[in-house]
Every structure is written in C-alpha cells, then in structure tokens.
Amino acid sequence: MKRFFDDASRATATVSVASTWRNERVVVVDGVGQTDPVRFAEMGCQSAVAAAAEVQTDNPHVVKSRMSSAAAGSGAPVSSTGRMFDFSGLAAFLQTVEAPVSSMLMENLRTDAFDDWMQRFNVEDADGGADSDPMTLGDLIVDTSVPKDLTLVATDRSRTGNSIVLAYSVGHQSGAAEAVGSPWCTHAGMVSVWQGGKKTARVTLASCATSVAFHPDQPSIVAIGMWPGDVAVWDTNTESLVSAVSEHSHGDAVGQVAWHAGNLWTCGLDGAITEWRWRQKALEPLRKVVLAISSRTKLGIPLRALALHPDPVSSILVASSVVGDLVHMDTRRIKAYGSTLAAGPTAAHFRYSGHAGAVAYLGFNSHVPLLLSAGHDKRINLYRVFRDTPVHTVRTPDRVLSAAWSPLRPAVFAATTPESVLLYDLAMPQPKSLIGSLKMACTGPVFFHPSLPLLYVAALESGRSCVRVVRLGATLAGGDMVVRLNDIAVLNALLGSVDDGSRDPSDD
C-alpha cells in the first residue's frame, strides 16, 4: 500500500500495489567450518649463574694413614705412597698383551736394521777406515718365496726409510720401455713390504706390476701400477686391495705412479696422465689429459715416467716417453676427468730437447729447481725448468736403467746400468764427478735411505732378484752443513750455465 499526499488540498489518495516478494524463493545453504582449537604454550629461558668450583686435597699424611688402616682391615696391597691397588684387572691386561709385546721385544733385540750404520765406525782398513771408500757392498735382501722367473722392477721407500716396497714382474715385461707392443699380460705379479730386513706383508696380483709408491703420510698405503693399465691401492694393515674401475684405468701399461699433495698421479703407454683421489674403498679420477705428439697429428705419446715438483703447492709436472720425449705440463690447466674424454689428445704445454732413446727416470732435486732425466742413450741430462736444453750432461758407459738424487748431499746422485751402479758428485771438479762405481747385475731401481748413508739397488744374485745394500762413505753422510751449502751453491751456479756436452765419455 502506497499513500500520496497533495500539498494544495492536503487530500490523500491511496494506490494499491500488489506485492511480489513472496513469489520469489530464497534458498539458504548452511555451511559448516571447523578449526582446530587454539592452544597456548608458554616457553621460558633461564640462564644459570656460573658457580665457582673448588677442590681441596686432604693432607697426604692423613690420606696415607686412612688408606693404610683401610688396607689393613681388607688385606689389599698398599704402595709406598699409601695407595691401594686392584691387581685383578691389571693382571688380565698383562696376560692379554704378553705374547705380542714379548714377540716385538725379542724382534728388536735381534734386529739387524742398523748393523750397516754401526759398522761404519767399527770396521777399518789399511788406508784409515772404511769411510775412505765412497761405496762398499753391504747386506742382501732376498725374498726366497718369489719365483726365479720374476724380476724386481720397481721399488720405493717410506718417508722415514723404515719400510721398503718391492714389486716383481716377469722378465719380458720388466720395463714398459722394452715391452711396447708385447702381448697382454696373464702372469701373476707380486708386491711385498719389508721392515728391518724382514718381510711384513705380501700381495699377489692378477698381472705384472710396473710401478709402486708409498703414500707420503701413511706408510701402510701403497699405490701399484700394473701391466694391463690397472691402478690399485694396497692397505697393508687391512690387507685390502682397492682397484680403479676398469673403464677409468689406463688403456695400456702403467708407466709410473706417484703421490703428490695427497692425490695419486699416474701415466701410461696410452699417453694419458690421470690424477686420482683415493678414499678407503674407491679410486676416483679427478683430472685426465692425453698427450699428443703435436697439435696436428693428435697421436698419443707412450709415457714411461713422470715427476712432480716436490713443493706441494707447485703445479709443475714433467713426463717422459719411450721414444725420448720430455714434456712439461701445468697441472692447473688439466681439465676435469669427464670434460677431457671427448676432447682427444692435447699438445704439451712446453717441450724439452729430450733424449735419443727411452727416458727411464725423471726426478726433481729437493733443494734447487733442477730436473734430472736418465735415458737409454747413455746420457743423464740436467734441466732448468722452462729451459729446453740441458744445463749439464753426464755421459755414462751404458744405458741408464734408473737414477736417484741423494737426500743428504744435494749435488750427489746415483744411477744404475745393466752391469754397474754409479755414484756422481756434481760438486767435484770435472771430469771427476764420477766418485764411485760397483760392478753388479742391476735390474733398474735404485734409491737412497733418507737419513742414513745407505744406497739400495735392485740386482741379480745367483739368478734371483734381490736388493743389494751399499754403504756410502762418511763424506756422503750429509752431516756437515758447510758441505751441503757448498753443494747448493754449485747447483745454483750450474743453473745459470750451459753445458755443450763435449766431454769425452772416457773421462767418467
């Protein structure tokens, strides 16, 4: 109902309007929602006030009398200081360790590890003493369990010199340089570790060993390179042998294995140089490069030996081949393992003049940046880093099988040939650098003891491979600091000179 008003007449009119709201149906849907009940939690943090703790000891006389009276009542033994002992646990412990401790004590009483060292002061000859001879024959280390057809082809010593490792291979595969193109190796090789003239561990390999190297910080860990290209790490404590996955191994014989800055480096006849990270149960390849003869041919170089600068932070690596190549690589420029597989062979970063035949040994001097390379061309070359020609050359009477720098005398090094072991002192005036030689049938490896005047040479005695210990004279002991400083001065002067290599071989 709607009512209108007229202002003029104040009359009203009524209009009836039908209502329609009741004709529309309104649907209301009830929705139900529920939330978790609100919970309140109180958290508090309280700091404790530090309290000073005091310890007070009793008067020793009171303690002694108190314990003595207690011991007298219990019957327990009392020491001179008044303390009571419980021997039951101690006796059980002593019985447990009695056998191994007694065995070790008796072994030390009978050891001959330092006999050679002590005899240098006790044995004298008509000329005034054994020290007047630069080289005299010492003891033999012979493993009678090794078959005679196996040859000692690789050796190494621990950092302290207390342990040595020996690796054996069949004769026709005793050196990677001589065995290029020979058939696949199916012979069993052997590796053993010796301490104090006694064998402490041995492992038999599925193929011939070509190179071994002690871990610099863990003398129980030995890296092994083998003929088919396998690389393994041997833990002499647990007697476990961890091999690299076959797809990561070298495609041909391993030339050399060497530890540097905690990682393992290997080179092989397939031309590859690989850096490995060793873990307890795996060998993981980190970086790899395949060296090419040139950037144009892309043909791989069969690598025989490698040397890394002794400084752990250095990136200098030098490798040699079975045909005389001598190449320099910067390890920082070697790419990660996966990225190098598709890249193919890579040219060397720098080249040295090299040798006319296989290079059997490479080694850096630990005192000056001087590299020694020994080859089958009857030459021992000394190189300064990044100088392509040698600063000095020593000619030998026969092809060189191996060499080693002395750790006690910076200017002294040893070399082996098939018929002799040679000792050179670069501090001596030319042509007298050859200060000693001994006739013996050498099979290659040679190394110095790190602290004693002893030289270890792989040799043949009565048709069996062995290690011959050679005692060195007092002048080679390295105890005189003036002599060592003079050696370093001579080598530094040598680094700035150029040797024309025109000396007559007979002078040596």
C-alpha positions in Angstrom: 0.0 0.0 0.0 1.4 3.4 -1.0 -0.1 6.7 0.0 0.4 10.0 -1.8 -0.2 13.5 -0.4 -1.3 16.6 -2.2 0.1 19.8 -0.7 -2.6 22.0 -2.1 -5.7 20.3 -0.8 -4.0 18.2 1.8 -6.1 15.5 0.4 -4.8 12.0 0.3 -5.1 9.3 -2.4 -4.4 5.7 -1.9 -3.0 3.4 -4.6 -2.9 -0.3 -4.1 0.3 -2.1 -5.4 0.5 -5.8 -5.4 3.4 -7.3 -3.5 5.7 -9.8 -5.3 8.3 -10.7 -2.8 6.5 -13.7 -1.6 6.6 -15.2 -5.1 10.5 -15.5 -5.1 12.0 -18.4 -3.3 15.3 -17.8 -1.5 17.4 -20.8 -0.7 19.9 -20.5 2.1 22.7 -23.2 2.3 24.2 -23.6 5.7 28.0 -24.3 5.6 29.8 -25.7 8.5 33.5 -25.0 9.1 35.7 -26.1 12.0 39.2 -25.0 13.0 41.5 -26.7 15.5 41.2 -25.4 18.9 43.6 -22.7 19.7 46.3 -23.8 22.0 48.6 -21.7 24.1 52.0 -22.7 25.2 54.4 -20.9 27.4 58.2 -21.1 26.9 60.7 -19.8 29.2 64.5 -19.4 29.1 66.6 -19.1 32.2 70.3 -18.8 32.4 72.2 -20.3 35.3 74.7 -18.3 37.2 78.1 -19.8 37.0 79.3 -21.1 40.2 82.9 -21.5 41.2 84.0 -25.0 42.0 86.8 -25.7 44.5 88.8 -28.8 45.0 90.7 -29.4 48.2 93.0 -32.3 48.8 93.5 -33.8 52.1 96.7 -33.8 54.0 98.8 -36.6 52.5 99.7 -37.9 55.9 96.1 -38.2 56.8 95.3 -39.9 53.5 98.1 -42.4 53.9 97.1 -43.3 57.4 93.5 -43.6 56.4 94.2 -45.8 53.5 96.7 -47.9 55.4 94.2 -48.6 58.1 91.6 -49.5 55.5 94.0 -51.8 53.7 95.0 -53.4 56.9 91.4 -54.3 57.5 90.7 -55.5 53.9 94.0 -57.2 53.2 94.5 -55.3 49.9 98.1 -54.4 48.9 99.3 -50.9 49.6 102.0 -48.9 47.7 104.7 -46.8 49.3 102.5 -43.8 48.8 99.7 -45.4 50.7 97.5 -46.1 47.6 95.6 -49.4 47.3 95.9 -51.5 44.1 93.4 -53.7 42.4 95.6 -56.3 40.6 92.7 -58.3 39.1 92.2 -56.0 36.1 95.9 -55.3 35.7 96.8 -59.0 35.6 94.2 -59.8 33.0 95.5 -56.9 30.8 99.2 -58.1 31.1 98.2 -61.6 30.2 96.5 -60.3 27.1 99.4 -58.3 25.8 102.2 -60.5 27.0 102.6 -62.5 23.8 102.7 -59.7 21.2 104.8 -57.4 23.4 107.3 -60.2 24.1 107.5 -61.0 20.4 108.2 -57.4 19.4 110.8 -57.0 22.2 112.6 -60.1 21.0 112.5 -59.0 17.4 114.0 -55.6 18.3 116.8 -57.4 20.3 117.7 -59.4 17.2 117.2 -56.7 14.5 120.0 -56.0 12.1 118.3 -52.9 10.6 121.2 -50.6 11.8 124.1 -53.0 11.5 125.3 -51.3 8.4 125.2 -48.0 10.1 127.1 -49.1 13.2 129.8 -51.0 11.2 130.9 -47.8 9.5 132.5 -46.7 12.8 133.9 -50.1 13.8 135.5 -51.5 10.6 138.8 -50.0 9.5 141.0 -50.9 6.6 144.7 -50.2 5.9 144.0 -46.8 4.4 142.5 -45.4 7.6 138.9 -46.8 7.6 136.0 -47.9 5.6 134.8 -44.3 5.4 137.6 -43.7 2.8 135.7 -45.8 0.3 132.7 -44.0 -1.2 130.9 -47.3 -1.9 131.2 -50.7 -0.2 128.9 -53.7 -0.6 126.5 -54.4 2.3 123.8 -56.9 3.0 121.3 -58.6 0.7 117.5 -58.6 0.9 116.2 -61.7 -0.8 112.7 -62.9 -0.9 113.1 -66.7 -1.4 109.3 -67.1 -1.9 109.4 -65.2 -5.2 109.9 -67.5 -8.2 113.1 -67.0 -10.1 111.3 -66.1 -13.3 110.1 -62.9 -11.6 112.3 -59.8 -11.8 112.4 -56.9 -9.3 111.2 -54.0 -11.5 110.1 -51.3 -9.1 110.9 -50.2 -5.5 110.1 -47.4 -3.2 110.8 -46.4 0.5 108.6 -44.8 3.1 109.4 -41.2 4.1 111.3 -42.3 7.1 113.1 -45.1 5.4 111.8 -47.7 7.9 109.9 -49.6 5.2 110.6 -50.5 1.6 108.2 -52.0 -1.0 109.3 -54.3 -3.8 107.4 -55.1 -7.0 108.1 -58.1 -9.2 107.3 -58.8 -12.9 108.2 -61.4 -15.5 111.4 -60.8 -17.4 109.9 -59.8 -20.8 107.7 -57.2 -19.2 110.1 -55.9 -16.6 110.1 -52.5 -18.2 107.5 -50.6 -20.2 110.1 -49.2 -22.5 111.2 -52.6 -23.7 107.7 -54.1 -23.8 105.9 -51.9 -26.2 103.7 -54.0 -28.4 104.1 -57.2 -26.4 101.0 -59.4 -25.8 98.5 -59.0 -23.0 99.9 -59.9 -19.6 98.4 -63.0 -18.0 101.3 -63.6 -15.5 100.8 -63.1 -11.7 102.9 -60.3 -10.2 103.9 -59.9 -6.6 104.4 -56.9 -4.2 105.9 -57.2 -0.7 106.8 -54.7 2.1 109.9 -55.1 4.3 110.9 -53.6 7.6 114.2 -54.1 9.3 115.3 -56.8 6.8 112.1 -58.8 7.3 109.0 -59.2 5.1 105.9 -57.9 6.8 103.3 -58.1 4.1 102.8 -59.5 0.6 100.1 -59.5 -2.0 99.8 -61.5 -5.3 98.5 -59.6 -8.3 96.5 -60.8 -11.2 99.1 -59.3 -13.6 102.6 -57.9 -13.6 103.4 -54.8 -11.5 105.2 -51.9 -13.2 105.5 -49.3 -10.5 104.9 -48.8 -6.8 104.8 -45.8 -4.5 104.4 -45.3 -0.7 101.9 -42.7 0.5 103.9 -39.9 1.9 101.9 -39.6 5.1 100.5 -43.2 5.6 103.3 -45.8 5.2 100.8 -48.6 5.3 99.3 -47.4 1.9 101.0 -48.4 -1.3 99.9 -47.4 -4.8 100.5 -50.0 -7.5 100.5 -49.7 -11.3 100.1 -52.8 -13.4 100.8 -54.0 -16.9 97.2 -54.1 -18.3 96.7 -50.5 -17.2 95.1 -51.2 -13.8 95.8 -48.9 -10.9 95.3 -50.1 -7.3 95.9 -49.0 -3.7 97.0 -51.6 -1.2 96.4 -51.2 2.5 99.0 -53.4 4.3 97.2 -53.0 7.6 93.9 -54.4 6.5 95.4 -56.4 3.6 92.8 -54.9 1.2 93.5 -54.1 -2.4 91.3 -51.3 -3.9 91.4 -51.1 -7.8 90.1 -48.4 -10.0 87.1 -49.1 -12.1 88.3 -50.7 -15.4 86.6 -48.0 -17.5 88.7 -45.4 -15.8 92.0 -47.3 -15.9 94.8 -46.7 -18.5 94.4 -48.3 -21.9 97.9 -49.8 -21.8 100.7 -50.5 -19.3 101.1 -48.0 -16.4 104.5 -46.3 -16.6 104.7 -44.8 -13.2 102.6 -44.0 -10.1 103.4 -41.1 -7.8 101.8 -39.3 -4.8 101.6 -35.5 -4.7 99.7 -33.3 -2.3 97.6 -36.2 -1.1 96.4 -37.4 -4.5 97.8 -40.1 -6.8 99.2 -39.3 -10.3 99.7 -42.0 -13.0 100.9 -42.1 -16.5 100.8 -44.9 -19.1 101.7 -46.1 -22.5 98.3 -44.9 -23.7 99.6 -41.4 -23.4 97.3 -40.5 -20.5 98.2 -38.7 -17.3 95.5 -39.1 -14.6 95.0 -37.6 -11.2 93.2 -39.8 -8.7 91.6 -39.2 -5.3 91.9 -42.1 -3.0 89.2 -43.0 -0.4 89.0 -46.0 1.8 87.1 -48.1 -0.7 87.4 -46.3 -4.1 89.8 -44.6 -6.5 88.1 -41.7 -8.2 89.6 -40.0 -11.3 89.7 -36.2 -10.9 91.6 -34.9 -13.9 93.0 -36.5 -17.1 94.9 -35.5 -20.1 96.1 -37.5 -23.1 99.3 -36.0 -24.5 99.7 -35.8 -28.3 103.0 -35.7 -30.2 101.8 -32.5 -31.8 98.7 -30.5 -32.2 98.4 -31.5 -35.8 98.8 -35.3 -35.6 96.9 -35.9 -32.4 98.8 -39.1 -31.9 99.3 -40.1 -28.3 102.7 -40.2 -26.7 103.5 -43.6 -24.9 104.6 -42.2 -21.5 107.2 -44.0 -19.4 107.9 -41.8 -16.3 106.7 -38.7 -14.6 108.0 -36.3 -12.0 106.1 -33.7 -9.9 107.8 -30.8 -8.3 108.4 -31.6 -4.6 106.6 -28.4 -3.4 103.0 -29.4 -2.6 101.6 -26.2 -4.0 103.6 -26.4 -7.2 101.8 -27.2 -10.5 104.8 -28.4 -12.4 104.6 -31.9 -13.9 107.2 -33.4 -16.4 106.6 -36.6 -18.2 108.8 -38.7 -20.5 108.1 -41.2 -23.2 109.6 -44.5 -24.5 111.0 -42.6 -27.6 112.8 -39.8 -25.7 110.1 -37.1 -25.5 110.3 -34.8 -22.5 107.2 -32.7 -21.9 106.2 -30.1 -19.4 102.6 -29.8 -18.2 100.9 -27.3 -15.9 98.5 -29.3 -13.7 96.3 -26.3 -13.3 95.4 -26.4 -17.0 94.5 -30.1 -16.9 90.7 -30.2 -17.1 88.3 -32.3 -15.1 88.1 -36.0 -16.0 84.8 -36.0 -17.8 85.4 -33.0 -20.0 88.7 -34.4 -21.4 87.3 -37.7 -22.7 85.7 -36.2 -25.8 88.4 -33.5 -26.4 91.0 -36.0 -27.6 94.8 -35.8 -27.3 96.3 -32.4 -26.2 99.6 -30.9 -27.1 102.2 -30.5 -24.4 102.4 -27.1 -22.7 106.2 -27.0 -23.1 108.9 -29.3 -24.5 112.5 -30.1 -23.6 115.1 -31.3 -26.0 114.8 -34.8 -24.6 116.8 -37.9 -25.4 117.5 -40.1 -28.3 116.0 -43.2 -26.6 113.6 -44.1 -23.9 113.7 -42.0 -20.7 113.6 -44.4 -17.8 113.8 -41.9 -14.9 112.7 -38.3 -14.0 113.4 -36.6 -10.7 113.5 -33.1 -9.2 116.2 -32.0 -6.9 114.6 -31.2 -3.5 116.9 -28.2 -2.9 117.1 -26.3 -6.2 114.8 -26.3 -9.3 116.8 -28.8 -11.2 115.4 -31.8 -13.1 117.3 -34.9 -13.8 116.4 -37.2 -16.7 118.2 -40.5 -17.3 117.9 -42.2 -20.7 118.8 -45.3 -22.7 121.0 -43.0 -24.9 123.8 -43.2 -22.2 123.1 -39.7 -21.1 121.9 -38.1 -17.9 120.6 -34.6 -18.5 120.1 -31.8 -16.0 117.4 -29.2 -16.9 116.4 -25.9 -15.6 112.6 -25.5 -15.6 111.4 -23.9 -18.8 114.8 -24.1 -20.5 114.5 -26.5 -23.4 118.2 -27.5 -23.5 120.1 -29.2 -20.6 122.3 -27.1 -18.4 124.6 -30.1 -17.9 125.0 -33.6 -19.4 126.8 -36.6 -17.9 127.7 -39.4 -20.2 127.5 -43.0 -18.9 129.2 -46.2 -20.1 125.9 -47.9 -20.8 122.2 -47.2 -21.0 120.8 -45.9 -17.7 118.0 -48.0 -16.1 117.2 -45.7 -13.2 118.7 -42.9 -11.1 118.0 -41.1 -7.8 119.0 -37.9 -6.0 120.7 -38.1 -2.6 118.5 -36.6 0.2 121.6 -35.9 2.3 124.0 -34.4 -0.3 122.2 -32.0 -2.8 124.8 -32.4 -5.5 125.1 -36.2 -5.4 123.0 -38.7 -7.4 123.2 -42.4 -8.2 122.5 -44.2 -11.5 122.2 -47.9 -12.5 123.2 -49.6 -15.7 122.8 -53.3 -16.6 126.3 -54.0 -15.3 127.0 -51.4 -12.6 125.8 -48.8 -10.1 127.4 -45.4 -10.5 127.7 -42.5 -8.0 128.2 -38.9 -9.1 129.1 -35.7 -7.2 128.5 -32.6 -9.2 130.4 -30.5 -6.6 133.6 -32.3 -7.7 135.7 -30.6 -10.5 135.3 -32.1 -13.9 136.0 -34.7 -15.1 136.0 -36.2 -11.6 132.2 -36.2 -11.0 132.1 -40.0 -11.0 133.2 -40.7 -7.5 132.4 -44.3 -7.2 131.1 -47.4 -9.1 130.4 -51.0 -8.3 130.1 -53.9 -10.7 126.8 -55.8 -10.3 123.9 -57.0 -12.4 121.3 -54.3 -11.9 117.6 -54.7 -12.8 116.8 -51.0 -12.6 115.5 -49.4 -9.4 117.8 -47.5 -7.0 117.1 -45.2 -4.0 118.9 -43.6 -1.0 118.0 -44.0 2.6 116.5 -40.6 3.8 118.8 -40.3 6.9 121.5 -42.9 6.7 124.4 -43.2 4.2 122.9 -46.2 2.5 122.0 -47.0 -1.1 119.6 -49.7 -2.1 120.0 -51.3 -5.6 117.8 -53.8 -7.3 120.1 -56.5 -8.5 120.5 -60.2 -9.5 122.4 -62.6 -7.3 122.8 -66.2 -8.3 119.9 -65.8 -10.8 117.5 -64.4 -8.2 116.2 -60.9 -7.8 117.2 -59.1 -4.6 118.1 -55.7 -3.1 121.7 -55.0 -2.5 122.5 -52.6 0.3 125.5 -50.3 -0.5 127.3 -48.5 2.3 128.4 -45.0 1.5 131.5 -43.1 2.8 131.5 -40.5 5.5 131.7 -37.7 3.0 128.3 -38.7 1.7 126.6 -38.8 5.1 125.5 -35.1 4.7 126.1 -34.2 8.4 128.4 -31.3 7.5 126.2 -28.3 6.9 129.1 -26.4 5.2 129.3 -29.2 2.6 125.6 -29.1 1.9 125.6 -25.4 1.5 128.5 -25.7 -0.9 126.5 -28.3 -2.9 123.6 -25.9 -3.2 125.9 -23.1 -4.3 127.4 -25.4 -7.0 123.9 -26.3 -8.3 122.8 -22.7 -8.3 125.8 -21.8 -10.4 125.1 -24.7 -12.7 121.6 -23.5 -13.3 123.0 -20.4 -14.9 125.4 -22.2 -17.2 125.1 -24.1 -20.4 127.0 -27.4 -21.0 127.9 -28.2 -24.6 128.2 -31.9 -23.7 131.5 -32.2 -25.5 133.3 -34.1 -22.7 134.8 -37.5 -23.6 132.9 -40.5 -22.2 136.2 -42.0 -21.0 136.7 -39.1 -18.6 134.0 -40.5 -16.4 
